[in-house]
Amino acid sequence: MKKWIFSLITLGTLFSTSSATFAYLPPDRYVEYVALGDSIPAGMTPYGSYDLSYPDYLKKHFESGKNKLLDYNNFAVPGYTSEQLKNDVKNNTNIQNEIKEATHITLTIGANDLFQKLLSDPSTAHEGITTASENLQTILSTIDELNPEVEVFVMGYYNPFAYYPEQVQEFLVPLVETLNSEIEKRTEANGDTYVATGNRIDPHFEKYMPNPEDNHLNVKGYKEIAKEFWKAIK
């Protein structure tokens, strides 16, 4: 048990144009996109560097579509927990202002709440899930208060433990599934859209998550996540 708990330590490293120019365009063609969350939307790669993230690829989808992308802000921070994002949404004036102007928001949060509990005391893992769920509710409701019209899309996680031995995954994978279940429940209860990603990533995890010692995706994986979001958005 201690052996695989120690290996979990690697998780710590994981996770201008004037408005008048567009005055003649129909309002439903305006897009202002805000990305929030942890290292996944920040674009961290399996080897510790940063590259194009799934929000960057979504930005490209918006730019190539029928809509006019007016603004794009990615506020994702590697290692962020739901508590930290909750504080940003409730107290960071810059982020609040961008949320108020946004037409679309994508959100990826909660895994680090679980990881922190696994690292400190695996027996308390469910406490991390509970915290993430409660904070997500506050995050989503606060976004609604700031901007009742914005479309919000919340990501479910792929299996970050795919390289672990089967007997270890028997303990870890159900935790990820429970986390995703809570994320989906909070998302749908708030009238937002849940976007599953495990169905795309898990069957081909070696292709998209090539470093056995790190659970981040390569750019191919982030492209796949962007495709799943785009299916929900368009």
C-alpha positions in Angstrom: 0.0 0.0 0.0 2.7 2.5 1.0 4.5 1.8 -2.3 1.7 3.0 -4.5 0.8 5.9 -2.1 4.4 7.1 -2.5 4.0 6.9 -6.3 1.0 9.2 -6.0 3.5 12.0 -5.1 4.0 12.4 -8.8 0.5 13.8 -8.9 1.7 16.9 -7.3 3.4 17.9 -10.5 0.3 16.9 -12.6 -2.5 18.6 -12.7 -7.9 45.2 -30.5 -10.9 46.2 -32.1 -13.5 48.7 -31.1 -17.0 47.4 -30.3 -18.4 49.7 -32.9 -16.7 47.6 -35.6 -19.1 44.7 -34.8 -22.2 46.8 -34.2 -23.9 45.5 -37.4 -23.4 41.8 -36.6 -26.3 39.9 -35.0 -25.7 39.6 -31.2 -26.0 35.8 -31.4 -22.8 35.7 -33.4 -20.7 37.3 -30.7 -18.5 34.9 -28.7 -16.6 35.8 -25.6 -14.9 32.7 -24.1 -13.5 32.2 -20.6 -11.7 29.1 -19.4 -11.4 28.3 -15.7 -9.7 25.4 -13.9 -6.6 23.5 -13.2 -3.6 22.2 -15.1 -5.6 20.5 -17.8 -7.1 23.7 -19.3 -3.8 25.4 -18.5 -2.2 23.0 -21.1 0.3 21.2 -19.0 1.9 18.3 -20.9 3.1 14.9 -19.7 6.7 16.1 -19.3 6.1 19.3 -17.3 6.1 21.9 -20.1 3.1 23.8 -21.5 1.6 23.6 -24.9 -1.8 24.3 -26.5 -4.6 23.4 -24.2 -8.1 22.3 -24.9 -9.4 25.9 -24.5 -6.8 26.9 -27.1 -8.2 24.4 -29.5 -11.8 25.4 -28.7 -10.8 29.0 -29.5 -9.8 27.7 -32.9 -13.1 26.1 -33.3 -14.9 29.3 -32.5 -12.7 31.2 -34.9 -13.4 28.8 -37.8 -17.1 28.7 -37.1 -20.0 31.0 -37.9 -19.5 33.1 -34.7 -17.2 36.0 -34.2 -14.8 35.5 -31.4 -14.4 38.9 -29.7 -12.5 37.8 -26.6 -10.7 34.8 -25.1 -9.3 34.5 -21.5 -7.8 31.4 -20.0 -7.5 31.8 -16.2 -6.6 28.1 -15.5 -3.9 27.6 -12.9 -1.9 24.3 -12.5 -2.6 22.7 -9.1 -5.8 24.7 -8.5 -8.3 23.2 -6.1 -12.0 24.0 -6.1 -11.5 26.2 -3.0 -9.0 28.4 -4.9 -11.3 28.7 -7.9 -14.3 29.4 -5.7 -12.3 32.3 -4.1 -11.4 33.6 -7.6 -14.9 33.5 -8.8 -16.2 35.2 -5.7 -13.4 37.7 -5.1 -11.2 38.3 -8.1 -12.5 41.4 -9.8 -10.7 40.8 -13.1 -12.2 37.3 -13.4 -15.6 38.4 -12.3 -15.6 41.1 -15.0 -14.7 38.6 -17.7 -17.4 36.2 -16.5 -19.9 39.0 -16.7 -19.0 39.6 -20.4 -18.7 35.9 -21.4 -21.0 34.1 -23.7 -19.3 30.7 -23.0 -17.3 29.3 -20.0 -15.6 26.0 -19.8 -14.6 24.6 -16.3 -12.3 21.8 -15.2 -11.9 21.5 -11.4 -12.0 19.0 -8.6 -9.3 16.5 -9.3 -6.7 18.2 -7.1 -9.1 18.1 -4.1 -9.1 14.3 -4.5 -5.4 14.1 -5.1 -4.5 16.1 -2.0 -6.5 13.7 0.2 -4.9 10.7 -1.5 -1.5 12.1 -0.8 -2.1 13.0 2.8 -4.4 10.1 3.9 -6.1 7.9 1.3 -8.8 6.9 3.8 -10.1 10.5 3.6 -10.4 10.6 -0.2 -14.1 10.9 -0.1 -13.8 14.1 1.9 -11.9 15.6 -1.1 -14.8 14.7 -3.4 -17.3 16.2 -1.0 -15.4 19.4 -0.8 -15.1 19.6 -4.6 -18.8 19.0 -5.0 -19.8 21.6 -2.6 -17.4 24.2 -3.9 -18.5 23.5 -7.5 -22.0 24.3 -6.5 -20.9 27.6 -5.2 -18.8 28.3 -8.3 -21.6 27.5 -10.7 -24.2 29.5 -8.7 -21.9 32.5 -8.4 -21.3 32.4 -12.2 -25.0 32.5 -12.6 -25.4 35.4 -10.3 -22.7 37.3 -12.3 -24.0 36.3 -15.7 -27.4 34.5 -15.9 -27.1 34.2 -19.7 -23.7 32.6 -20.0 -23.4 29.0 -21.3 -21.3 26.9 -18.9 -19.7 23.6 -19.8 -18.1 21.5 -17.1 -15.6 18.7 -17.7 -15.6 15.2 -16.3 -12.2 13.7 -15.8 -10.6 10.8 -17.7 -8.8 8.1 -15.7 -5.5 9.6 -14.4 -4.5 6.3 -12.9 -4.4 4.2 -16.0 -0.8 3.1 -15.6 -1.3 1.9 -12.0 -1.5 -1.9 -11.3 -5.0 -3.3 -11.6 -5.4 -4.0 -7.8 -4.5 -0.3 -7.1 -7.0 0.9 -9.8 -9.7 -1.1 -8.1 -9.4 1.4 -5.3 -8.6 4.6 -7.3 -10.9 4.4 -10.3 -14.1 4.3 -8.3 -13.0 7.5 -6.7 -12.6 9.2 -10.0 -16.0 7.9 -11.1 -17.6 9.2 -7.9 -15.9 12.6 -8.4 -17.3 12.7 -12.0 -20.7 11.7 -10.8 -20.7 14.6 -8.3 -19.5 17.0 -11.0 -22.2 15.8 -13.4 -24.9 16.1 -10.7 -23.9 19.6 -9.7 -23.6 20.7 -13.3 -27.0 19.4 -14.4 -28.7 20.7 -11.3 -27.5 24.1 -12.1 -28.8 23.9 -15.7 -25.3 23.7 -17.2 -23.7 21.1 -19.5 -21.6 18.2 -18.4 -18.9 17.0 -20.8 -17.5 13.5 -20.3 -13.9 12.9 -21.5 -13.1 9.4 -20.3 -14.9 7.8 -23.2 -12.4 9.4 -25.6 -9.2 9.2 -23.5 -9.4 6.0 -21.5 -9.5 3.5 -24.3 -6.4 5.0 -25.8 -4.6 6.4 -22.7 -1.1 5.3 -24.0 -1.6 7.5 -27.0 -2.8 10.6 -25.2 -1.1 10.2 -21.8 2.3 8.8 -22.8 4.2 9.3 -19.6 3.5 6.6 -17.1 4.7 8.9 -14.3 2.5 11.8 -15.1 -1.3 12.0 -15.7 -1.4 15.0 -18.1 -2.3 14.7 -21.8 -0.3 15.6 -24.8 -1.6 18.0 -27.5 -3.4 15.1 -29.2 -5.3 14.4 -26.0 -6.2 18.0 -25.6 -7.5 18.1 -29.1 -9.8 15.2 -28.3 -11.1 16.9 -25.2 -11.8 20.0 -27.3 -13.7 17.9 -29.8 -16.0 16.7 -27.0 -16.6 20.2 -25.8 -17.3 21.4 -29.3 -19.9 18.7 -29.8 -21.7 20.1 -26.7 -21.3 23.7 -27.7 -22.2 23.8 -31.4 
